[in-house]
């Protein structure tokens, strides 16, 4: 669910750029792409993925905190959540 798509095409047009946007592409680049621009797009995509993961993790942590339960139950649920998001 956190996949960021960078579209790199040699046959781009305004129409394909708009279609990429409608399909939630993170970035649309045309060949020949500047190496620095491509690297920055990939870095930005990775940063956005991390931001989305952490946002969802915080939301789910708040749900655990507000739902109550025994301290042991909370620890088990938090551990499961950390594994789910690859944060353990």
Buried (B, 14 or more C-beta within 10 A) or exposed (E): EEEBEBBBBEEBEEEBBEEBEEEEBBBBBBEEBEEEEBEEBBEBBEEBBEEBBEEBBEEBBEEBEEEEEEEEEBEEBBEEBEEEEEEE
